[in-house]
Protein backbone atom coordinates (compact mmCIF):
# COMPACT_ATOMS: atom_id res chain seq x y z
CA UNK A 1 0.00 0.00 0.00
CA UNK A 2 1.18 3.48 -0.86
CA UNK A 3 0.73 6.60 1.25
CA UNK A 4 -1.25 8.02 -1.68
CA UNK A 5 -3.74 5.14 -1.33
CA UNK A 6 -4.27 5.99 2.32
CA UNK A 7 -4.71 9.69 1.53
CA UNK A 8 -7.29 8.93 -1.16
CA UNK A 9 -9.22 6.71 1.21
CA UNK A 10 -9.16 9.30 4.01
CA UNK A 11 -10.34 11.98 1.58
CA UNK A 12 -13.30 9.87 0.46
CA UNK A 13 -14.24 8.47 3.90
CA UNK A 14 -13.52 11.25 6.37
CA UNK A 15 -16.92 11.05 8.09
CA UNK A 16 -16.70 7.28 8.44
CA UNK A 17 -13.25 7.61 10.01
CA UNK A 18 -14.44 10.25 12.49
CA UNK A 19 -17.33 8.00 13.57
CA UNK A 20 -14.96 5.04 13.99
CA UNK A 21 -12.49 7.02 16.08
CA UNK A 22 -15.24 8.54 18.22
CA UNK A 23 -16.83 5.14 18.85
CA UNK A 24 -13.44 3.60 19.68
CA UNK A 25 -12.65 6.42 22.10
CA UNK A 26 -16.03 6.03 23.80
CA UNK A 27 -15.57 2.27 24.08
CA UNK A 28 -12.14 2.67 25.67
CA UNK A 29 -13.46 5.30 28.06
CA UNK A 30 -16.38 3.09 29.06
CA UNK A 31 -14.08 0.09 29.50
CA UNK A 32 -11.78 2.09 31.76
CA UNK A 33 -14.70 3.52 33.75
CA UNK A 34 -16.30 0.12 34.37
CA UNK A 35 -13.23 -1.62 35.71
CA UNK A 36 -11.46 -2.77 32.58
CA UNK A 37 -13.18 -6.15 32.39
CA UNK A 38 -11.71 -8.85 30.17
CA UNK A 39 -14.94 -9.27 28.22
CA UNK A 40 -15.09 -5.59 27.40
CA UNK A 41 -11.45 -5.60 26.37
CA UNK A 42 -12.09 -8.59 24.08
CA UNK A 43 -15.00 -6.74 22.48
CA UNK A 44 -12.88 -3.62 21.96
CA UNK A 45 -10.01 -5.54 20.41
CA UNK A 46 -12.35 -7.56 18.20
CA UNK A 47 -14.04 -4.38 17.02
CA UNK A 48 -10.71 -2.75 16.21
CA UNK A 49 -9.38 -5.80 14.31
CA UNK A 50 -12.56 -6.15 12.24
CA UNK A 51 -12.56 -2.43 11.52
CA UNK A 52 -8.93 -2.46 10.38
CA UNK A 53 -9.59 -5.40 8.07
CA UNK A 54 -12.61 -3.59 6.64
CA UNK A 55 -10.70 -0.35 6.18
CA UNK A 56 -7.83 -2.24 4.55
CA UNK A 57 -10.21 -3.78 2.01
CA UNK A 58 -11.68 -0.35 1.28
CA UNK A 59 -8.23 1.15 0.71
CA UNK A 60 -7.43 -1.67 -1.74
CA UNK A 61 -10.69 -1.04 -3.61
CA UNK A 62 -9.78 2.60 -4.13
CA UNK A 63 -6.25 1.69 -5.25
CA UNK A 64 -7.59 -0.88 -7.72
CA UNK A 65 -10.33 1.41 -9.00
CA UNK A 66 -7.89 4.22 -9.79
CA UNK A 67 -4.95 2.02 -10.87
CA UNK A 68 -2.78 3.21 -13.74
CA UNK A 69 -1.77 0.35 -16.04
CA UNK A 70 1.31 -0.20 -18.19
CA UNK A 71 1.05 -2.77 -20.99
CA UNK A 72 4.53 -3.48 -22.32
CA UNK A 73 5.88 -5.39 -25.29
CA UNK A 74 9.53 -6.19 -24.60
CA UNK A 75 12.21 -6.95 -27.17
CA UNK A 76 12.72 -6.58 -30.91
CA UNK A 77 9.48 -8.12 -32.11
CA UNK A 78 6.79 -8.06 -29.44
CA UNK A 79 3.38 -9.40 -30.55
CA UNK A 80 1.91 -6.01 -31.47
CA UNK A 81 -1.62 -7.25 -32.09
CA UNK A 82 -1.79 -8.99 -28.70
CA UNK A 83 -0.19 -6.03 -26.90
CA UNK A 84 -2.79 -3.64 -28.31
CA UNK A 85 -5.59 -6.14 -27.76
CA UNK A 86 -4.68 -6.70 -24.11
CA UNK A 87 -4.36 -2.95 -23.57
CA UNK A 88 -7.85 -2.52 -25.01
CA UNK A 89 -9.21 -4.97 -22.45
CA UNK A 90 -7.53 -3.07 -19.59
CA UNK A 91 -9.06 0.17 -20.86
CA UNK A 92 -12.54 -1.25 -20.22
CA UNK A 93 -11.81 -1.41 -16.51
CA UNK A 94 -9.13 1.12 -15.55
CA UNK A 95 -8.96 4.89 -16.09
CA UNK A 96 -5.41 5.17 -17.49
CA UNK A 97 -3.69 2.54 -19.64
CA UNK A 98 -0.42 3.21 -21.45
CA UNK A 99 1.33 1.02 -24.01
CA UNK A 100 5.11 0.78 -24.17
CA UNK A 101 7.38 -0.88 -26.71
CA UNK A 102 10.58 -1.43 -24.73
CA UNK A 103 13.58 -2.80 -26.66
CA UNK A 104 15.52 -3.27 -23.41
CA UNK A 105 14.53 -4.04 -19.84
CA UNK A 106 16.22 -0.77 -18.82
CA UNK A 107 13.60 1.10 -20.87
CA UNK A 108 10.80 -0.64 -19.00
CA UNK A 109 12.43 0.05 -15.63
CA UNK A 110 12.80 3.74 -16.44
CA UNK A 111 9.12 4.00 -17.42
CA UNK A 112 7.99 2.18 -14.27
CA UNK A 113 10.04 4.48 -12.05
CA UNK A 114 8.56 7.65 -13.51
CA UNK A 115 4.98 6.76 -14.44
CA UNK A 116 3.15 6.06 -11.14
CA UNK A 117 1.86 2.74 -12.48
CA UNK A 118 0.11 0.20 -10.25
CA UNK A 119 -0.31 -2.71 -12.68
CA UNK A 120 2.18 -4.13 -15.17
CA UNK A 121 1.10 -6.41 -18.02
CA UNK A 122 4.09 -7.57 -20.01
CA UNK A 123 4.39 -9.63 -23.18
CA UNK A 124 7.91 -10.94 -23.58
CA UNK A 125 9.70 -14.02 -24.79
CA UNK A 126 11.78 -16.05 -22.37
CA UNK A 127 15.11 -17.60 -23.28
CA UNK A 128 16.10 -21.20 -22.60
CA UNK A 129 17.89 -20.12 -19.42
CA UNK A 130 14.76 -18.44 -18.02
CA UNK A 131 15.84 -14.88 -18.71
CA UNK A 132 13.90 -12.27 -20.66
CA UNK A 133 14.77 -11.82 -24.34
CA UNK A 134 15.63 -8.21 -25.16
CA UNK A 135 16.34 -6.47 -28.46
CA UNK A 136 19.30 -7.64 -30.55
CA UNK A 137 19.23 -11.04 -28.90
CA UNK A 138 20.45 -9.91 -25.47
CA UNK A 139 18.98 -11.33 -22.28
CA UNK A 140 18.01 -9.82 -18.94
CA UNK A 141 17.23 -11.41 -15.60
CA UNK A 142 13.84 -10.73 -14.03
CA UNK A 143 15.39 -9.79 -10.67
CA UNK A 144 15.81 -6.03 -11.45
CA UNK A 145 12.25 -5.92 -12.76
CA UNK A 146 10.84 -7.52 -9.63
CA UNK A 147 12.89 -5.18 -7.45
CA UNK A 148 11.40 -2.21 -9.28
CA UNK A 149 7.90 -3.63 -8.94
CA UNK A 150 8.41 -4.00 -5.18
CA UNK A 151 9.71 -0.45 -4.90
CA UNK A 152 6.71 0.90 -6.82
CA UNK A 153 4.31 -1.26 -4.77
CA UNK A 154 2.51 -2.67 -7.79
CA UNK A 155 -0.84 -4.37 -7.21
CA UNK A 156 0.15 -7.23 -9.51
CA UNK A 157 2.37 -8.19 -12.47
CA UNK A 158 0.95 -10.24 -15.34
CA UNK A 159 3.21 -11.98 -17.88
CA UNK A 160 0.77 -12.57 -20.71
CA UNK A 161 2.81 -14.36 -23.37
CA UNK A 162 3.49 -18.06 -23.93
CA UNK A 163 6.41 -19.98 -22.43
CA UNK A 164 7.81 -22.90 -24.48
CA UNK A 165 7.61 -26.27 -22.75
CA UNK A 166 11.39 -26.76 -22.66
CA UNK A 167 11.96 -23.37 -21.02
CA UNK A 168 9.40 -23.54 -18.24
CA UNK A 169 11.54 -25.07 -15.50
CA UNK A 170 14.25 -22.44 -16.03
CA UNK A 171 11.67 -19.61 -16.05
CA UNK A 172 10.02 -20.85 -12.85
CA UNK A 173 13.40 -21.23 -11.15
CA UNK A 174 14.50 -17.68 -12.00
CA UNK A 175 11.19 -16.04 -11.14
CA UNK A 176 11.00 -17.93 -7.85
CA UNK A 177 14.54 -16.86 -6.93
CA UNK A 178 13.75 -13.21 -7.71
CA UNK A 179 10.58 -13.07 -5.62
CA UNK A 180 10.12 -12.23 -1.98
CA UNK A 181 7.13 -13.91 -0.38
CA UNK A 182 3.95 -11.86 -0.78
CA UNK A 183 5.79 -8.93 -2.42
CA UNK A 184 3.19 -8.68 -5.21
CA UNK A 185 0.91 -11.17 -6.96
CA UNK A 186 2.43 -12.59 -10.14
CA UNK A 187 0.87 -14.40 -13.11
CA UNK A 188 3.05 -16.37 -15.51
CA UNK A 189 1.09 -17.40 -18.59
CA UNK A 190 2.20 -20.73 -19.99
CA UNK A 191 -0.23 -20.90 -22.90
CA UNK A 192 -2.69 -18.09 -23.71
CA UNK A 193 -5.13 -20.38 -25.47
CA UNK A 194 -8.21 -19.33 -27.41
CA UNK A 195 -10.09 -17.91 -24.41
CA UNK A 196 -7.41 -15.58 -23.09
CA UNK A 197 -9.13 -12.31 -23.98
CA UNK A 198 -12.49 -13.23 -22.44
CA UNK A 199 -10.82 -14.58 -19.31
CA UNK A 200 -8.68 -11.46 -18.89
CA UNK A 201 -11.75 -9.26 -19.33
CA UNK A 202 -13.65 -11.13 -16.60
CA UNK A 203 -10.61 -11.17 -14.31
CA UNK A 204 -10.04 -7.43 -14.62
CA UNK A 205 -13.71 -6.74 -13.98
CA UNK A 206 -13.40 -8.53 -10.65
CA UNK A 207 -10.17 -6.73 -9.76
CA UNK A 208 -11.44 -3.26 -10.68
CA UNK A 209 -14.42 -3.94 -8.40
CA UNK A 210 -12.07 -4.47 -5.47
CA UNK A 211 -11.35 -8.20 -5.46
CA UNK A 212 -7.70 -9.13 -5.06
CA UNK A 213 -6.10 -11.07 -7.90
CA UNK A 214 -5.99 -14.40 -6.06
CA UNK A 215 -9.65 -14.31 -5.06
CA UNK A 216 -10.70 -13.11 -8.52
CA UNK A 217 -8.69 -15.87 -10.19
CA UNK A 218 -10.21 -18.65 -8.08
CA UNK A 219 -13.69 -17.28 -8.65
CA UNK A 220 -13.19 -17.74 -12.39
CA UNK A 221 -11.07 -20.89 -12.14
CA UNK A 222 -12.10 -22.70 -8.94
CA UNK A 223 -10.26 -25.82 -10.09
CA UNK A 224 -6.97 -23.99 -9.45
CA UNK A 225 -7.69 -24.12 -5.70
CA UNK A 226 -6.20 -27.64 -5.67
CA UNK A 227 -7.31 -31.27 -5.27
CA UNK A 228 -11.00 -31.64 -4.54
CA UNK A 229 -11.91 -28.21 -5.91
CA UNK A 230 -14.96 -27.87 -8.19
CA UNK A 231 -14.25 -28.81 -11.78
CA UNK A 232 -16.24 -26.73 -14.28
CA UNK A 233 -17.48 -28.39 -17.46
CA UNK A 234 -15.69 -25.77 -19.56
CA UNK A 235 -12.22 -24.74 -18.46
CA UNK A 236 -11.97 -20.98 -19.10
CA UNK A 237 -8.82 -19.03 -19.54
CA UNK A 238 -5.15 -19.68 -20.14
CA UNK A 239 -2.76 -22.16 -18.66
CA UNK A 240 -0.88 -20.15 -16.07
CA UNK A 241 0.95 -20.18 -12.76
CA UNK A 242 -0.21 -17.71 -10.12
CA UNK A 243 2.10 -16.74 -7.24
CA UNK A 244 0.54 -14.70 -4.42
FIVEXKE-390130 format. One record per residue (C-alpha): x, y, z; residue in three letters. Coordinates in pm, whole numbers, always signed. Layout:
{u X, v Y, w Z, residuo ala}
...
END
This chain:
{u +0, v +0, w +0, residuo unk}
{u +118, v +348, w -86, residuo unk}
{u +73, v +660, w +125, residuo unk}
{u -125, v +802, w -168, residuo unk}
{u -374, v +514, w -133, residuo unk}
{u -427, v +599, w +232, residuo unk}
{u -471, v +969, w +153, residuo unk}
{u -729, v +893, w -116, residuo unk}
{u -922, v +671, w +121, residuo unk}
{u -916, v +930, w +401, residuo unk}
{u -1034, v +1198, w +158, residuo unk}
{u -1330, v +987, w +46, residuo unk}
{u -1424, v +847, w +390, residuo unk}
{u -1352, v +1125, w +637, residuo unk}
{u -1692, v +1105, w +809, residuo unk}
{u -1670, v +728, w +844, residuo unk}
{u -1325, v +761, w +1001, residuo unk}
{u -1444, v +1025, w +1249, residuo unk}
{u -1733, v +800, w +1357, residuo unk}
{u -1496, v +504, w +1399, residuo unk}
{u -1249, v +702, w +1608, residuo unk}
{u -1524, v +854, w +1822, residuo unk}
{u -1683, v +514, w +1885, residuo unk}
{u -1344, v +360, w +1968, residuo unk}
{u -1265, v +642, w +2210, residuo unk}
{u -1603, v +603, w +2380, residuo unk}
{u -1557, v +227, w +2408, residuo unk}
{u -1214, v +267, w +2567, residuo unk}
{u -1346, v +530, w +2806, residuo unk}
{u -1638, v +309, w +2906, residuo unk}
{u -1408, v +9, w +2950, residuo unk}
{u -1178, v +209, w +3176, residuo unk}
{u -1470, v +352, w +3375, residuo unk}
{u -1630, v +12, w +3437, residuo unk}
{u -1323, v -162, w +3571, residuo unk}
{u -1146, v -277, w +3258, residuo unk}
{u -1318, v -615, w +3239, residuo unk}
{u -1171, v -885, w +3017, residuo unk}
{u -1494, v -927, w +2822, residuo unk}
{u -1509, v -559, w +2740, residuo unk}
{u -1145, v -560, w +2637, residuo unk}
{u -1209, v -859, w +2408, residuo unk}
{u -1500, v -674, w +2248, residuo unk}
{u -1288, v -362, w +2196, residuo unk}
{u -1001, v -554, w +2041, residuo unk}
{u -1235, v -756, w +1820, residuo unk}
{u -1404, v -438, w +1702, residuo unk}
{u -1071, v -275, w +1621, residuo unk}
{u -938, v -580, w +1431, residuo unk}
{u -1256, v -615, w +1224, residuo unk}
{u -1256, v -243, w +1152, residuo unk}
{u -893, v -246, w +1038, residuo unk}
{u -959, v -540, w +807, residuo unk}
{u -1261, v -359, w +664, residuo unk}
{u -1070, v -35, w +618, residuo unk}
{u -783, v -224, w +455, residuo unk}
{u -1021, v -378, w +201, residuo unk}
{u -1168, v -35, w +128, residuo unk}
{u -823, v +115, w +71, residuo unk}
{u -743, v -167, w -174, residuo unk}
{u -1069, v -104, w -361, residuo unk}
{u -978, v +260, w -413, residuo unk}
{u -625, v +169, w -525, residuo unk}
{u -759, v -88, w -772, residuo unk}
{u -1033, v +141, w -900, residuo unk}
{u -789, v +422, w -979, residuo unk}
{u -495, v +202, w -1087, residuo unk}
{u -278, v +321, w -1374, residuo unk}
{u -177, v +35, w -1604, residuo unk}
{u +131, v -20, w -1819, residuo unk}
{u +105, v -277, w -2099, residuo unk}
{u +453, v -348, w -2232, residuo unk}
{u +588, v -539, w -2529, residuo unk}
{u +953, v -619, w -2460, residuo unk}
{u +1221, v -695, w -2717, residuo unk}
{u +1272, v -658, w -3091, residuo unk}
{u +948, v -812, w -3211, residuo unk}
{u +679, v -806, w -2944, residuo unk}
{u +338, v -940, w -3055, residuo unk}
{u +191, v -601, w -3147, residuo unk}
{u -162, v -725, w -3209, residuo unk}
{u -179, v -899, w -2870, residuo unk}
{u -19, v -603, w -2690, residuo unk}
{u -279, v -364, w -2831, residuo unk}
{u -559, v -614, w -2776, residuo unk}
{u -468, v -670, w -2411, residuo unk}
{u -436, v -295, w -2357, residuo unk}
{u -785, v -252, w -2501, residuo unk}
{u -921, v -497, w -2245, residuo unk}
{u -753, v -307, w -1959, residuo unk}
{u -906, v +17, w -2086, residuo unk}
{u -1254, v -125, w -2022, residuo unk}
{u -1181, v -141, w -1651, residuo unk}
{u -913, v +112, w -1555, residuo unk}
{u -896, v +489, w -1609, residuo unk}
{u -541, v +517, w -1749, residuo unk}
{u -369, v +254, w -1964, residuo unk}
{u -42, v +321, w -2145, residuo unk}
{u +133, v +102, w -2401, residuo unk}
{u +511, v +78, w -2417, residuo unk}
{u +738, v -88, w -2671, residuo unk}
{u +1058, v -143, w -2473, residuo unk}
{u +1358, v -280, w -2666, residuo unk}
{u +1552, v -327, w -2341, residuo unk}
{u +1453, v -404, w -1984, residuo unk}
{u +1622, v -77, w -1882, residuo unk}
{u +1360, v +110, w -2087, residuo unk}
{u +1080, v -64, w -1900, residuo unk}
{u +1243, v +5, w -1563, residuo unk}
{u +1280, v +374, w -1644, residuo unk}
{u +912, v +400, w -1742, residuo unk}
{u +799, v +218, w -1427, residuo unk}
{u +1004, v +448, w -1205, residuo unk}
{u +856, v +765, w -1351, residuo unk}
{u +498, v +676, w -1444, residuo unk}
{u +315, v +606, w -1114, residuo unk}
{u +186, v +274, w -1248, residuo unk}
{u +11, v +20, w -1025, residuo unk}
{u -31, v -271, w -1268, residuo unk}
{u +218, v -413, w -1517, residuo unk}
{u +110, v -641, w -1802, residuo unk}
{u +409, v -757, w -2001, residuo unk}
{u +439, v -963, w -2318, residuo unk}
{u +791, v -1094, w -2358, residuo unk}
{u +970, v -1402, w -2479, residuo unk}
{u +1178, v -1605, w -2237, residuo unk}
{u +1511, v -1760, w -2328, residuo unk}
{u +1610, v -2120, w -2260, residuo unk}
{u +1789, v -2012, w -1942, residuo unk}
{u +1476, v -1844, w -1802, residuo unk}
{u +1584, v -1488, w -1871, residuo unk}
{u +1390, v -1227, w -2066, residuo unk}
{u +1477, v -1182, w -2434, residuo unk}
{u +1563, v -821, w -2516, residuo unk}
{u +1634, v -647, w -2846, residuo unk}
{u +1930, v -764, w -3055, residuo unk}
{u +1923, v -1104, w -2890, residuo unk}
{u +2045, v -991, w -2547, residuo unk}
{u +1898, v -1133, w -2228, residuo unk}
{u +1801, v -982, w -1894, residuo unk}
{u +1723, v -1141, w -1560, residuo unk}
{u +1384, v -1073, w -1403, residuo unk}
{u +1539, v -979, w -1067, residuo unk}
{u +1581, v -603, w -1145, residuo unk}
{u +1225, v -592, w -1276, residuo unk}
{u +1084, v -752, w -963, residuo unk}
{u +1289, v -518, w -745, residuo unk}
{u +1140, v -221, w -928, residuo unk}
{u +790, v -363, w -894, residuo unk}
{u +841, v -400, w -518, residuo unk}
{u +971, v -45, w -490, residuo unk}
{u +671, v +90, w -682, residuo unk}
{u +431, v -126, w -477, residuo unk}
{u +251, v -267, w -779, residuo unk}
{u -84, v -437, w -721, residuo unk}
{u +15, v -723, w -951, residuo unk}
{u +237, v -819, w -1247, residuo unk}
{u +95, v -1024, w -1534, residuo unk}
{u +321, v -1198, w -1788, residuo unk}
{u +77, v -1257, w -2071, residuo unk}
{u +281, v -1436, w -2337, residuo unk}
{u +349, v -1806, w -2393, residuo unk}
{u +641, v -1998, w -2243, residuo unk}
{u +781, v -2290, w -2448, residuo unk}
{u +761, v -2627, w -2275, residuo unk}
{u +1139, v -2676, w -2266, residuo unk}
{u +1196, v -2337, w -2102, residuo unk}
{u +940, v -2354, w -1824, residuo unk}
{u +1154, v -2507, w -1550, residuo unk}
{u +1425, v -2244, w -1603, residuo unk}
{u +1167, v -1961, w -1605, residuo unk}
{u +1002, v -2085, w -1285, residuo unk}
{u +1340, v -2123, w -1115, residuo unk}
{u +1450, v -1768, w -1200, residuo unk}
{u +1119, v -1604, w -1114, residuo unk}
{u +1100, v -1793, w -785, residuo unk}
{u +1454, v -1686, w -693, residuo unk}
{u +1375, v -1321, w -771, residuo unk}
{u +1058, v -1307, w -562, residuo unk}
{u +1012, v -1223, w -198, residuo unk}
{u +713, v -1391, w -38, residuo unk}
{u +395, v -1186, w -78, residuo unk}
{u +579, v -893, w -242, residuo unk}
{u +319, v -868, w -521, residuo unk}
{u +91, v -1117, w -696, residuo unk}
{u +243, v -1259, w -1014, residuo unk}
{u +87, v -1440, w -1311, residuo unk}
{u +305, v -1637, w -1551, residuo unk}
{u +109, v -1740, w -1859, residuo unk}
{u +220, v -2073, w -1999, residuo unk}
{u -23, v -2090, w -2290, residuo unk}
{u -269, v -1809, w -2371, residuo unk}
{u -513, v -2038, w -2547, residuo unk}
{u -821, v -1933, w -2741, residuo unk}
{u -1009, v -1791, w -2441, residuo unk}
{u -741, v -1558, w -2309, residuo unk}
{u -913, v -1231, w -2398, residuo unk}
{u -1249, v -1323, w -2244, residuo unk}
{u -1082, v -1458, w -1931, residuo unk}
{u -868, v -1146, w -1889, residuo unk}
{u -1175, v -926, w -1933, residuo unk}
{u -1365, v -1113, w -1660, residuo unk}
{u -1061, v -1117, w -1431, residuo unk}
{u -1004, v -743, w -1462, residuo unk}
{u -1371, v -674, w -1398, residuo unk}
{u -1340, v -853, w -1065, residuo unk}
{u -1017, v -673, w -976, residuo unk}
{u -1144, v -326, w -1068, residuo unk}
{u -1442, v -394, w -840, residuo unk}
{u -1207, v -447, w -547, residuo unk}
{u -1135, v -820, w -546, residuo unk}
{u -770, v -913, w -506, residuo unk}
{u -610, v -1107, w -790, residuo unk}
{u -599, v -1440, w -606, residuo unk}
{u -965, v -1431, w -506, residuo unk}
{u -1070, v -1311, w -852, residuo unk}
{u -869, v -1587, w -1019, residuo unk}
{u -1021, v -1865, w -808, residuo unk}
{u -1369, v -1728, w -865, residuo unk}
{u -1319, v -1774, w -1239, residuo unk}
{u -1107, v -2089, w -1214, residuo unk}
{u -1210, v -2270, w -894, residuo unk}
{u -1026, v -2582, w -1009, residuo unk}
{u -697, v -2399, w -945, residuo unk}
{u -769, v -2412, w -570, residuo unk}
{u -620, v -2764, w -567, residuo unk}
{u -731, v -3127, w -527, residuo unk}
{u -1100, v -3164, w -454, residuo unk}
{u -1191, v -2821, w -591, residuo unk}
{u -1496, v -2787, w -819, residuo unk}
{u -1425, v -2881, w -1178, residuo unk}
{u -1624, v -2673, w -1428, residuo unk}
{u -1748, v -2839, w -1746, residuo unk}
{u -1569, v -2577, w -1956, residuo unk}
{u -1222, v -2474, w -1846, residuo unk}
{u -1197, v -2098, w -1910, residuo unk}
{u -882, v -1903, w -1954, residuo unk}
{u -515, v -1968, w -2014, residuo unk}
{u -276, v -2216, w -1866, residuo unk}
{u -88, v -2015, w -1607, residuo unk}
{u +95, v -2018, w -1276, residuo unk}
{u -21, v -1771, w -1012, residuo unk}
{u +210, v -1674, w -724, residuo unk}
{u +54, v -1470, w -442, residuo unk}
END
